[in-house]
Each structure stands twice: as structure tokens, then as C-alpha cells.
Amino acid sequence: MEKDYINWAKEVLQEEAQAIKECADKLGEAFYKAVEIILSSSGRVVVTGVGKSGIIGKKISATLSSTGTPSLFLHPGEAVHGDLGMVSPERYTPGHFPLRGNRRNSKTSSLL
């Protein structure tokens, strides 16, 4: 039996398109506030995560940096063993300390 790769690929793309539409529909005040915090910061956005979320976090940090938003990835385990020194309050707008945490949980998202 031959597999119909073209139809399979179309189904995958349609599912992904639907998922993106659902994400767009969920954008609201929390997203607005997150963008405002990041844009008002004079320092770096700190992205953190462990495991697969850490891999995604590294990509998010790299994308932010390459598009003009200073960013660094900070592994939580390394943070408690000295790397937290890379993060200092004077590098950030007073009252704002942007930190993006990644968590693999379909019901919640983490933006601290």
C-alpha cells in the first residue's frame, strides 16, 4: 500500500494553520503587557528553560537577539551555581525585569 504523502502533508499544514489561528485568537492584554515590558527594558530579556523547553528557550533568545532585542539564555541549574551573576537589576528598567520561562504544559504558559 502506497502512502499519500501529499495529502498527509496538506493535513499537517492545515492542522498547523489552525493551531496558529487559535494562538492569534488568544492574544490579549497579557501579550500587550509582555511586549510593553520588553520594549521598555533597557537591558536584556532573560530566557530560561530545562530540557526541550530549554532548547526552545535558546532559540527564542537567539531570535530576539538577531532581531534587535538583547537577550540571553540562562539555564536554571547553572543560574543557582553562579551564572545568575549575568543578571543584574541595574541593567533593567526600574520595576521591570523581563524573564521568559518555558514550561511544557498545554494548559498554561509562563511569562514571568
Buried (B, 14 or more C-beta within 10 A) or exposed (E): EEEEEEEEEEEEEEEEEEEEEEEEEEEEEEEEEBEEBBEEBEBBBBBBBBEEBBEBBBEBBEEBBEEEBEBBBBBBEEBEEEBEEEBEEEBBBEEBBBBBBBEEEEEEEBBE
